[in-house]
Amino acid sequence: EVLKSILDNGISQTKSSGGSILLFDSLKRGLVIATSAGSWEIVARFSNALLESGIWYGIKDMEEAVLFTDVEQHPLFERVSQHYSSRQCLSREAGSVEILLQPIRSGTEVLGLLNVFRERAPGLFVDADLELLTILAAQSGALIKSRQLFAELEDGSFNVLCSLASWVDNRSLYTQGHMKKVAELSEQLASAISLSEAEMKAIKQGAMVHDIGMIGVSDSILNKPGELSPQEWDIVKIHPVIGDEIISPLGFMSEARSIVKHHHERLDSSGYPDALSGKQITSGLMVVSLCDSYDTMTSPRSWRPALSREDAIAKLREAKGAKFDPEITDTFINMMSERK
């Protein structure tokens, strides 16, 4: 949204017909359109021409603005490099078409390109337009780099959580790999019911660490060679609250917190810790809850052997509508039935 605002400001202040912000993809192999305005045909042709002609290879080392124009006497020729021969970027029908391209930089690194273009405009780009575009490109660079650094911090923090979650799983022979398996199943089920990208992200984050609160449960309980007593079950039931407290300082995990705290809730309010019911349980939460239950049932415990796939599915069918959402349960059962 901020990049869109920057672009809109650049277009209006330079009285341009449109423009776009192009950013390198994550592998630095090409450019993607982050935002655009004006004639989509011009933006698309320009972007494709950059890629097809190999111009983008030189973008990484771009030091100054570039001008694409059919105007032989342009006022900015002396100030910027120009690719006058690259007419494939320009509209064949429009006269006096010009594209002013400014590298978006952070230090010595080129992150992408900010461009504006004009078609049949009464005037051409001048020094003031170039100076404004330079300022806007610098603002874009600072914004993008800040977001990249923040994303790296998020990834690092999440990796630490996943390492801790893996250690928690490995404290018992009965739970090794449990959170990872639940996360994989949850992603597949979320995709099958067409949840949004944001919901998918929350599900992945939440499922990967949903039992991290087990760190507060003693080894003697986790590895007890028999069924737990009511008092011991009460201790185990605190783990969602402990997990929620562990991740609460991490703002980027805000959407995943509900999954960590409420993955043992059930539609009929028989779950814990808050006895949620009905619509209080979101689709994302239901996905993880369902996959967690299935993996737990099909994994051995000290007091019982693992259930077969068929027996576990039969138990899910019995709980459908009462504890688990019927449609999501049916989708999960169909998904598991298709596996060999």
KEFIDO-702840 format. One record per residue (C-alpha): residue number from 1; x, y, z. Coordinates in nm, 3 decimals, decimal comma, padded with zeros to 5 digits. Each point is the difference from the previous one (the first is absolute). Last residue first. Layout:
residues N
PT  nr      c1      c2      c3
PT NUM       X       Y       Z
...
end
This chain:
residues 340
PT  nr      c1      c2      c3
PT 340 -00,165 -04,499 -00,048
PT 339 -00,156  00,339  00,058
PT 338 -00,337  00,077 -00,159
PT 337 -00,182 -00,101  00,318
PT 336  00,196  00,261  00,197
PT 335 -00,125  00,284 -00,218
PT 334 -00,356 -00,136 -00,001
PT 333  00,007 -00,019  00,381
PT 332  00,138  00,356  00,023
PT 331 -00,268  00,135 -00,234
PT 330 -00,271 -00,178  00,197
PT 329  00,138  00,144  00,325
PT 328  00,009  00,351 -00,146
PT 327 -00,362 -00,035 -00,107
PT 326 -00,120 -00,147  00,330
PT 325  00,183  00,242  00,235
PT 324  00,140 -00,201  00,291
PT 323 -00,120 -00,068  00,356
PT 322 -00,371 -00,064 -00,043
PT 321 -00,045  00,026 -00,376
PT 320  00,250 -00,273 -00,075
PT 319  00,112 -00,181  00,318
PT 318 -00,109 -00,344 -00,123
PT 317  00,155  00,068 -00,340
PT 316  00,327  00,095  00,170
PT 315 -00,009 -00,328  00,193
PT 314 -00,048 -00,194 -00,325
PT 313  00,292  00,188 -00,155
PT 312  00,222 -00,110  00,290
PT 311 -00,115 -00,362 -00,038
PT 310  00,069  00,000 -00,374
PT 309  00,343  00,161  00,036
PT 308  00,092 -00,260  00,259
PT 307  00,019  00,101  00,363
PT 306  00,339  00,012  00,166
PT 305  00,047 -00,230  00,296
PT 304 -00,122  00,093  00,349
PT 303  00,127  00,090  00,349
PT 302  00,349  00,121 -00,097
PT 301 -00,137  00,181 -00,302
PT 300  00,017 -00,095 -00,365
PT 299 -00,072  00,247 -00,284
PT 298 -00,310 -00,030 -00,221
PT 297 -00,225  00,161  00,261
PT 296  00,237  00,291  00,061
PT 295  00,039  00,060 -00,374
PT 294 -00,377  00,009 -00,045
PT 293 -00,063  00,228  00,296
PT 292  00,265  00,248 -00,112
PT 291 -00,138  00,000 -00,355
PT 290 -00,350  00,081  00,128
PT 289  00,115  00,272  00,238
PT 288  00,223  00,152 -00,267
PT 287 -00,284  00,026 -00,251
PT 286 -00,251  00,112  00,264
PT 285  00,222  00,293  00,096
PT 284  00,024  00,109 -00,361
PT 283 -00,376 -00,035 -00,047
PT 282 -00,065  00,214  00,305
PT 281 -00,131 -00,127  00,334
PT 280 -00,211  00,271  00,163
PT 279 -00,261 -00,091 -00,259
PT 278 -00,107 -00,305  00,199
PT 277  00,162 -00,041  00,339
PT 276  00,289  00,112  00,217
PT 275  00,057 -00,183  00,329
PT 274  00,285  00,235  00,099
PT 273  00,292 -00,239  00,067
PT 272 -00,127 -00,242 -00,127
PT 271 -00,250 -00,207 -00,195
PT 270 -00,355 -00,117  00,074
PT 269 -00,154  00,321 -00,140
PT 268 -00,205 -00,197 -00,258
PT 267  00,209  00,133 -00,289
PT 266  00,327 -00,116  00,161
PT 265  00,305  00,183  00,140
PT 264  00,332 -00,186  00,017
PT 263  00,177  00,222 -00,257
PT 262 -00,103  00,306  00,204
PT 261  00,317  00,161  00,136
PT 260  00,241 -00,081 -00,283
PT 259 -00,263  00,057 -00,269
PT 258 -00,111  00,329  00,153
PT 257  00,360  00,116  00,018
PT 256  00,058 -00,058 -00,373
PT 255 -00,160  00,331 -00,106
PT 254  00,218  00,196  00,243
PT 253  00,321 -00,179 -00,099
PT 252  00,148  00,311 -00,168
PT 251 -00,040  00,184  00,330
PT 250  00,232 -00,232  00,190
PT 249 -00,040  00,079  00,372
PT 248 -00,295 -00,247  00,026
PT 247  00,200 -00,301 -00,128
PT 246  00,095 -00,149  00,338
PT 245 -00,323  00,106  00,174
PT 244 -00,210 -00,178 -00,264
PT 243  00,207 -00,315  00,043
PT 242 -00,052  00,010  00,379
PT 241 -00,376  00,034 -00,054
PT 240 -00,004 -00,291 -00,245
PT 239  00,206 -00,211  00,246
PT 238 -00,240  00,035  00,297
PT 237 -00,194 -00,311 -00,102
PT 236  00,305 -00,215  00,076
PT 235 -00,011  00,106  00,366
PT 234 -00,371 -00,084  00,028
PT 233  00,075 -00,335 -00,162
PT 232  00,250 -00,070  00,277
PT 231 -00,264  00,072  00,265
PT 230 -00,250 -00,230 -00,176
PT 229  00,264 -00,278 -00,003
PT 228  00,187 -00,075 -00,321
PT 227 -00,019 -00,340 -00,167
PT 226  00,311 -00,213  00,005
PT 225  00,375  00,000 -00,043
PT 224  00,040  00,373  00,085
PT 223  00,221  00,160 -00,264
PT 222 -00,165  00,341 -00,028
PT 221 -00,098 -00,001  00,369
PT 220  00,347 -00,083  00,131
PT 219  00,154  00,234 -00,254
PT 218 -00,177  00,293  00,164
PT 217 -00,247  00,227 -00,180
PT 216  00,098  00,366 -00,044
PT 215  00,181 -00,066 -00,328
PT 214 -00,332 -00,141 -00,114
PT 213 -00,080  00,363 -00,082
PT 212  00,168 -00,053 -00,337
PT 211 -00,294 -00,219 -00,097
PT 210 -00,132  00,223 -00,280
PT 209  00,347  00,091 -00,128
PT 208 -00,008 -00,109 -00,365
PT 207 -00,382  00,008 -00,001
PT 206 -00,016  00,368  00,089
PT 205  00,249  00,118 -00,260
PT 204 -00,145 -00,211 -00,280
PT 203 -00,358  00,085  00,093
PT 202  00,077  00,371  00,025
PT 201  00,162 -00,006 -00,344
PT 200 -00,290 -00,192 -00,152
PT 199 -00,248  00,247  00,150
PT 198  00,190  00,289 -00,160
PT 197  00,011 -00,180 -00,336
PT 196 -00,374 -00,058  00,014
PT 195 -00,165 -00,335  00,065
PT 194 -00,092 -00,214 -00,299
PT 193 -00,143 -00,309  00,179
PT 192  00,267 -00,225 -00,156
PT 191  00,275  00,256  00,068
PT 190 -00,084  00,005  00,370
PT 189 -00,001 -00,380 -00,001
PT 188  00,346 -00,020 -00,155
PT 187  00,141  00,266  00,232
PT 186 -00,152 -00,175  00,302
PT 185  00,146 -00,337 -00,095
PT 184  00,349  00,149 -00,026
PT 183 -00,038  00,195  00,325
PT 182 -00,129 -00,308  00,184
PT 181  00,302 -00,198 -00,121
PT 180  00,237  00,273  00,116
PT 179 -00,168  00,021  00,340
PT 178  00,018 -00,377  00,054
PT 177  00,361 -00,057 -00,108
PT 176  00,080 -00,196  00,315
PT 175 -00,310 -00,018  00,222
PT 174  00,005 -00,358  00,131
PT 173  00,376 -00,025  00,047
PT 172 -00,027  00,294  00,241
PT 171  00,228  00,299  00,048
PT 170  00,030  00,014 -00,379
PT 169 -00,319  00,201 -00,040
PT 168  00,128  00,270  00,238
PT 167  00,331  00,018 -00,187
PT 166 -00,188  00,039 -00,327
PT 165 -00,206  00,281  00,153
PT 164  00,319  00,176  00,112
PT 163  00,142 -00,027 -00,349
PT 162 -00,329  00,124 -00,144
PT 161  00,003  00,299  00,238
PT 160  00,357  00,086 -00,104
PT 159 -00,103 -00,027 -00,364
PT 158 -00,290  00,237  00,069
PT 157  00,233  00,260  00,150
PT 156  00,236 -00,021 -00,297
PT 155 -00,284  00,021 -00,251
PT 154 -00,148  00,303  00,177
PT 153  00,339  00,173  00,012
PT 152  00,051 -00,072 -00,370
PT 151 -00,346  00,142 -00,071
PT 150  00,088  00,315  00,196
PT 149  00,320  00,037 -00,201
PT 148 -00,194 -00,038 -00,326
PT 147 -00,264  00,248  00,116
PT 146  00,267  00,257  00,082
PT 145  00,167 -00,061 -00,334
PT 144 -00,329  00,055 -00,183
PT 143 -00,083  00,323  00,185
PT 142  00,350  00,147 -00,036
PT 141  00,004 -00,084 -00,371
PT 140 -00,347  00,148 -00,056
PT 139  00,102  00,324  00,169
PT 138  00,312  00,016 -00,219
PT 137 -00,211 -00,065 -00,311
PT 136 -00,234  00,282  00,105
PT 135  00,290  00,243  00,037
PT 134  00,146 -00,096 -00,340
PT 133 -00,344  00,031 -00,161
PT 132 -00,030  00,352  00,138
PT 131  00,342  00,093 -00,138
PT 130 -00,080 -00,147 -00,342
PT 129 -00,329  00,189 -00,021
PT 128  00,171  00,326  00,102
PT 127  00,264 -00,049 -00,272
PT 126 -00,260 -00,029 -00,278
PT 125 -00,231 -00,268 -00,140
PT 124 -00,165  00,116 -00,323
PT 123 -00,296  00,229 -00,055
PT 122 -00,339 -00,015 -00,173
PT 121 -00,028 -00,372  00,080
PT 120 -00,079 -00,238 -00,285
PT 119  00,082 -00,298  00,220
PT 118  00,206  00,036  00,314
PT 117  00,180 -00,255  00,216
PT 116  00,107 -00,049  00,360
PT 115  00,251 -00,250  00,130
PT 114  00,128 -00,125  00,334
PT 113  00,241 -00,293 -00,021
PT 112  00,120 -00,276  00,228
PT 111  00,216 -00,087  00,297
PT 110  00,333  00,137 -00,120
PT 109  00,262 -00,052  00,271
PT 108  00,276  00,256  00,053
PT 107 -00,176  00,167  00,292
PT 106 -00,365 -00,087 -00,037
PT 105 -00,103  00,077 -00,355
PT 104 -00,308  00,039 -00,214
PT 103  00,128  00,071 -00,351
PT 102 -00,186  00,276 -00,191
PT 101 -00,160 -00,050 -00,342
PT 100 -00,156  00,283 -00,197
PT  99 -00,218 -00,124 -00,283
PT  98 -00,084  00,224 -00,294
PT  97 -00,262 -00,012 -00,276
PT  96 -00,001  00,298 -00,234
PT  95 -00,245 -00,162 -00,240
PT  94 -00,220 -00,292  00,086
PT  93 -00,076 -00,276 -00,249
PT  92  00,318 -00,202  00,026
PT  91 -00,004  00,013  00,378
PT  90  00,345 -00,014  00,150
PT  89  00,204 -00,276  00,161
PT  88  00,077 -00,149 -00,342
PT  87  00,175  00,328 -00,076
PT  86  00,312 -00,107  00,181
PT  85  00,237  00,190 -00,230
PT  84 -00,025  00,319  00,204
PT  83  00,131 -00,173  00,306
PT  82  00,097  00,308  00,199
PT  81  00,240  00,086  00,278
PT  80 -00,112  00,299  00,199
PT  79  00,093  00,368  00,031
PT  78  00,086  00,112 -00,354
PT  77 -00,297 -00,174 -00,159
PT  76 -00,239  00,156  00,253
PT  75 -00,129  00,284 -00,224
PT  74 -00,090 -00,242 -00,285
PT  73  00,093  00,075 -00,358
PT  72 -00,053 -00,332 -00,180
PT  71 -00,337 -00,069  00,158
PT  70 -00,074 -00,370 -00,043
PT  69  00,080 -00,059  00,365
PT  68  00,138 -00,240  00,258
PT  67  00,198  00,179  00,270
PT  66  00,215 -00,163  00,264
PT  65  00,071  00,136  00,347
PT  64  00,340 -00,036  00,155
PT  63  00,242 -00,250  00,152
PT  62 -00,138 -00,329 -00,133
PT  61  00,221 -00,290  00,106
PT  60 -00,281 -00,242  00,086
PT  59 -00,201  00,139 -00,293
PT  58  00,248 -00,127 -00,255
PT  57 -00,143 -00,350 -00,008
PT  56 -00,344  00,161 -00,021
PT  55  00,070  00,107 -00,357
PT  54 -00,013 -00,363 -00,115
PT  53 -00,216  00,086 -00,298
PT  52 -00,278 -00,234  00,107
PT  51 -00,007  00,119  00,361
PT  50 -00,003  00,372 -00,067
PT  49 -00,242 -00,048 -00,289
PT  48 -00,238 -00,193  00,223
PT  47 -00,005  00,279  00,258
PT  46 -00,052  00,270 -00,263
PT  45 -00,272 -00,192 -00,178
PT  44 -00,182 -00,066  00,327
PT  43  00,023  00,360  00,119
PT  42 -00,111  00,139 -00,335
PT  41 -00,295 -00,239 -00,030
PT  40 -00,101  00,064  00,360
PT  39 -00,060  00,366 -00,085
PT  38 -00,005  00,192  00,325
PT  37  00,114 -00,138  00,331
PT  36  00,237 -00,269  00,119
PT  35  00,107 -00,186  00,312
PT  34  00,251 -00,271  00,093
PT  33  00,051 -00,111 -00,361
PT  32  00,255 -00,282  00,014
PT  31  00,354  00,005 -00,131
PT  30  00,235 -00,286 -00,073
PT  29  00,268 -00,233  00,128
PT  28  00,072  00,173  00,330
PT  27 -00,104 -00,318  00,185
PT  26 -00,263  00,177  00,213
PT  25 -00,143  00,184 -00,300
PT  24  00,146  00,336 -00,097
PT  23 -00,242  00,288  00,033
PT  22 -00,187  00,203 -00,261
PT  21 -00,190  00,313  00,102
PT  20 -00,236  00,123 -00,268
PT  19 -00,107  00,297 -00,206
PT  18 -00,286  00,204 -00,136
PT  17 -00,092  00,288 -00,228
PT  16  00,239  00,241  00,169
PT  15 -00,070  00,342  00,145
PT  14  00,334 -00,012  00,186
PT  13 -00,172  00,067  00,334
PT  12 -00,293 -00,232 -00,079
PT  11  00,209 -00,296 -00,112
PT  10  00,253  00,031  00,282
PT   9 -00,270  00,031  00,263
PT   8 -00,182 -00,304 -00,138
PT   7  00,326 -00,195  00,012
PT   6  00,071  00,091  00,361
PT   5 -00,357 -00,084  00,102
PT   4  00,020 -00,337 -00,177
PT   3  00,331 -00,070  00,176
PT   2 -00,172  00,079  00,332
PT   1 -00,286 -00,237 -00,079
end
